[in-house]
Amino acid sequence: METSVKRTEEVVVSEDAKFGLREAVLYGINAVIGSGIFLLPREIYADLGPASLLAIIVDIALVLLLAVCFAEVAGYFDKNGGPFQYSRTAFGNYIGFNVGILGWFVTIVAWAAMAAGFARLFTLAVPATSGHETVISIILVILLSIINSRGIKTSKLFTVMITIAKLIPIFAFCAIAVFFVKGGIDAGNFQPFVQLAEGKSIGQAMSSTALTIFYAFIGFETMPIVAGEMRDASRNVPKAIVSSVLVVSLLYFIILLGTIAMLGNGIMQSNSPVQDAFVMMIGPSGAWIITIGALISVGGLNMGDSLMIPRYGASIANEGLLPRVIGRENHKGAPIVAIIVSGALAILLLLAGNFEELAELSVVFRFFQYIPTALAVIVLRKKNMKKQPAFRLKGGALIPILGTVISVWVLSQAKPSSLIAGVVGVVVASALYFLLGNNKKERIAA
């Protein structure tokens, strides 16, 4: 009886250590917002001028179409893996393996890029460290891997703290900016409202602007990958996905609105428009606040990556599609082997120094997560799943189909070289699938 009580207490402690709904929302916000938010207004403004405010509203609707697809399928699962689990359950091991292995690879590449980005921002804030970017980025990867190895409770604490820290300057900008909008209107900074870039039609300008904004939302799909670290995941993950996307959408809109109000066409002459706008609002301290905010923001992305990436690889191993040793956990419940492998690969990329080109290609690979997930909504509804999702889309297959069409449209805007790299990635992942004998395992399971 005593042993039974002890085991029950351990389970309760384990559940308490996991992310609740509020922490899950913070994790989702952290996964999307990086340093790009401080440079975003210039890129968005370029083709449409103030009318880019309408483009961001349209784009929010497009991103939400995909986000709600993730929200529904997340409701079927309580374990790690996200798109890998959805596509494997809906379409079988072959598709699931491709989605999972490509997803794991590109997130490691993205982590290396984020670690390098943090190092560069750090040297700007602390000039004495200039020239040591690679060392700083490697130390960051090692430090975060150690924190992650201490278990989900420690990782959750750091994730929540750093997300709150990164939101403070963003919320401060947004709260102050709303009081300057009327002044910007009176000063004519929103006139003319539509300012098309030379040689572009309204359709072309809207398309390119929507694409820029869409990329700014990439990252919302990472939350379901760590669903196994969430309390009552099948209920909380769908809520957290939608809530975090809505919060980020509101912040993006206000940041663009406030920056236009302060700078008008001056956005295009500024290398750091949000920083310059904040200086105009509150004085020189605004530049320092935004600089620190950008550093914390990228640090937060690194923290989120260090938590999510190993669990992605471990989830594939736990389903028997990679050597099971990769999914092995330590006494803290952390996937220690996957943590070591993920960190080591990120460090190798940092030492190689050519990962930035791969990071640009990783955007294409993101759609290998989006498209199967959107289609999985339709397939999983027809399967006899053990549980039904707490969040269910209305309108039948309309929204999943729209989400798929949007993803294909965004992919069509990519460079041909990036699309070719995507095809090569699928070929390599498929070859690995057969080399590991996963095709035989699937036949035996059938």
N, C-alpha and C positions, 0 to 999 in steps of 0.2 A: 504493500500500500504506500509506504514511504517513497519507494522508487517511482511509483506512478505519479505521486504528487509533485516530485521534483521535476519529472519530465513535463508535466503540465505547466509548471512555472517557467521552464525554459522556453516553451513555445510562446507563452504570453510575453516574455521579455523579447523574444525574437520578433514578434509582431509589433511590439511597441517601438522597436528599433527601426522599423520600416517607414517609408514615406506615407504620411497621411495625405488627405486631399489638398490641404493648403500647401504642404511642402511639394506635392506633385505639381501643382500649378506653378510654383516658383521654379521647379526644375525645368518645366516646359518653357517658361519665359527665358530662363538662363540659356537654354539650348538654342534659342533663335537669335537673341540679341547679342551682337558682338561689337567690335570697334566700328564696323561699317555703318552703324546707325548715326555716327557723328559725321560721316562723309556723304551719307545717303542723299540729302537734299540737292546737292549739286548735280548728281547723276540723274535724279528724277526730273529736275527742273529743265534739263538741257533741251529737250525736244518739244515741250509743250508750254513752258513758262508756268504761270499760276494755275493754268488748267490741269496741271499734273495732280492737283488735289482731287479732281474728278477721277483721274486714272487710278489713284490709290484706293478710292472707294470701290471701283470696279474690280481691282485686283484683290481686295479683301474678300469680295464675294467668290472669286475664283479659288483662292487659297482655302476658304472655308469649305468649298465643295470637296476638296481632297481631305481636309481635316475631319469632316464628319464621316467620311468613308473609314478613316482610321478609327474614329470613335466607335462606329458600330462593330467592326470586326474585333476591336480590342475587348469588347464586352463578352466574347466567347472564351477568353484566355486569362489565366492568372499567373502565367510563367513568362520568363524572359524570352526574348527572340524577336518580338514585334513582327515585321514583314516576313521574316524567315518562317515563323510559326504559321502565319496566315496562309502564305503561298504553299507551304508544305502540306498543310491540312486540306487546302482547297484543290491543289493541282498535283500533289505527289512529291516524292523525294527529289526527283530530278530538278523540277522548277524551284522547289524550296532550297535545295543546295546552291543553285546558281544565285538566287536572290541573297541567300545568307553569306556565301563566301565573297561575292562582289561587294556586298554591304559592309562586311567586316574589313575588307581591304581598303575601300575608299574612306572609311571612317578613320583608319590608322593614318592614311595619307593626310586627311584633313587635320588630324591631331598634330602631326608633324608641322604642318603649315601654321596652325594656331600657336604652337610652342615657339616657332621662329618669329611669328608676329608679336608675341608677348615679349620676346627678347629685344626686338627692335624698339618697341615702345618703352621698355625699361631703360635702354641706353639713352633714349631721348630725355627721359625724366631724370636719369642719373648719368650725366655725360662721362663721369670717371670710368664707367664700365664699357665705354665704347670700344669696339674691336673684339669683344668677348661674347658676341651674340650666340655662337654655337654652344659654348660652355654653359651659358645661362639657360638656354633652351633644354639642354640635356639634363641639367640639374633639376629643372622644373618637372620634366617627365619622370625622373627618378623619385623626386619628392612626392608627387601626386600618386605614383604607383605604390609607394610605401603607405601613404594615407589610405589608399583604397584597400590595401592588404589588411588593414586593421578592422575591416568589416563595415557593413552598411551603416551602422550607427554613427561611426566617425565620419564616413563619407557624407552622410546626410547633414550632419552638423556643419561641415565646411561648405557644402553646396548651398545650404540655406543662408549662411552668414555672408558668403561672397555674392550671392544673388541680391540680397537686401542692400549690400554695399554698392553694387553696380547700379541699382535702381535709384539710389538717393540722388545723384546728380541728374539723372534722366527725369525723375519726378520733379526735381527743383526747376529744371528748365521748362518743363511743360506747365507747371503751376504758375510760373512767372510770365511765360510767353503769352498766356491768354489775355493778360492785361495790356499787351502791346499790339494786339491785332487791330483794334479800332484805329490806333495811330498809324499803323501800316496802311490801312485802307485810305485814311485821310491823306497820307503822303503819296498816294498813287502807286504804291508798290505792288498792287494787284492789277494794274492796268498797263496795257490791254490784257484781258484775262487769258486769251489764247495767243501764245507767241510761238509759232511753229519754227522749228529749226530749218535752215535753208535747204531747199530741195526735197523737203518731206511733206507728204500729204497728211491730213488729220488722222487717217487710218494708220499710216506708217508710224507716225509719232506716237499714237496711242499704243500701238503694238510694241514698239521698242521700250516705251516707258513701263508698260505692264510687265514686260519681261524682266526689266531691272528690278522692279518692286518684288516680283515673284521670287527672284533669287534671294532677296533680303529676308524672306520668310523661311528659307530652307533650314531645317533643324527640328521642326515640330514633330517629325516622324521618329525622332530618337527616343521619345518618352516611352512608347510601348515596348521598346527593346529591353527596358529595365522593369517591366511590369511585375516581375517576380519579387521586386524589392518594394512594391507598393502594398499597403493594406487594402483589402477588399478591391483588388485590382480591376476586376471585371466591371465594377461600378465606378470607381474613382478615376481610372485612367481615361475613359471617354469624357467624363466631366472636365478633367484637367486639360485634355487636348483642346477642347473647344474654348474653355476659359482662357488658357494661355494665349491662344491665337487672337482672341478678341482683345485682350489686354495689350498685346504687342501691336495690334492694328491701331488701337486708339493712340498709343504712344507715337507710332510712326506718323500718323496723321497730324497730331499736334506739333510734333517737331518740325515737320515740313511747313505747316501753317505759320508757326512762330518765326521760323527762319526767313520765309518769304516776307513776313510783316516787317522784319528788321532790315533785311538786306535788299529785297526786291531783285532787280537784275544783277546786283552786286554778288549774288550767289555764284555766278559763273566766273567771277574774278577771284574768288576766294578758294584757297586750298583747304581750309577748315571752316566751312560755313557755320556750323553749329557753335563752334568756339567763338568765332567773330561775332555772331549774333548775341551770344551770352555776355561777351565783353561790353557790347552796346547796352545791354540791359542792366548789368550790375557792376560794371567796371572791370579793371584788370584781373581781379580774382576769378572772373569767369573763365579765363583761359586756363588757369591752373586747375580749376574744378573739372573742366572737361578733359584735360590731359590725364588726370588721375582716374577719372571715370572711364576713359578708354582703356587704361591699363588694367583696371579692375574687371572691366567687361570682358576683355580677352582672357584674363586669368580665370574668370568664371566659365568661359567656354572650355578651357583646358580642364577644369575640374569636372565639368559634365562629361567630357570625352573620356577622361580617365576612369570614370565610373561606368559608363555605358559600353565602351568598346570591348573590354575583356568579357563582359557578360554576353555580348553578341557571339563571340567565338565559342564561349563555354556552352551556350544554348545549342549550337550546331553539334558540338561534341556529345552533349547529353542526349541528343536524339540518335546518336550512333552514326552520324554522317562524317565525323572527323574522329581521330583517335580519342578515346574516352579520357585519356590522361589530361587532355587540354581542359576538360571540365572539372578537374579535381579541385576540391575546396580545402582551405585550411581550417583550423579550429574556430576561426571567427566567421566561417561561412562565406569567405571571399574566394572567388575562383582564382587561386594563387598562380596556377600554371598559365592560364590565359592572361593574367595580369603581367607576368614576366614576358611571355611571348609578345603581347601587344606593345609593351614598353620597349622591348628590345628592337622590334621592327621599326617603331617610331624613331628610335635613336639612330638606327642604321640609315634611315631616310634623311635625318638631320645631318649625319656625317657625309652622306653622298652629295647633298647640296643641290640635287636636281629635282627635288620633290615638288617644287612650286608649279612646274608645268603639269605634273600629275594632279595637283590640287585643282587646277583649272578644269581638268577632265572629269574630276570627281562629281561635278555638278550633273553631268550626263548620267553617271551611274546612279545618282539619287532616284532617277525615274524608274530604275529597276526595282525600287521599293514602292513607288507610287502606283504604277500601272497594275502590278499583280495584286496589290492591296485593294484597289478600286474594284477590280474584277472579282476578287475573293468575296466581296459583299454579296454578289449575285449567287455565287456557287455555294457559300456556306449557309445561305438561307435555305437551300434545297437539301443540304445534308442533315442527317439526324444527329445534331450536336447535343452533347450532354447538358448544356445550359443555353439559355436564350439571353441575348444581350439586353442590358438595362436601357440602352440607347438604340433606337431603331429608326432608320430613315423612312420618311414617307415618300410616296410617288413611285414605288416599285423600283425598277432598275434605272430610272431616269438620272438620278444624281451620280451613281457609280459610272454610268456611261459618259455623262458630262465630264466627270473627273478624269476618265481615261482619255477622252478627246482633248481636253486641256493639256494633259501631259504630253500627248503626241504632238500637239501644236507647239508647245515650248521646245520639245526635242527638235522639231523641224527648223527652229531658229538657230540651233547650234552649228558650230563650224563642222564642215565635212570631216576634218581630221579627228574631231572629238567623237563623232558618230562611228568612224572606223575603229577608234580605240575601244568604243563600247562593244562592237562586234568581236574584236580580238579578245576582250575580257570574257565574253560569254564562251568563246571557243576554248580558252584556257581553263575556265571553271568547269566546263563540260568534260574536258580531258581529265581533269583532276577527279571528277566524280566517278568516271569509269576506272581510273587507275586505283582508286581506293576500294573498288569493288562494290560501290553502293548500288549499282544496278542489280547485282546478284542478291543483295540484302532485300531490295524492294520486291523481287520476284518471290523470295522465300516468305516474306511477310504477307504477300498476296495469297 
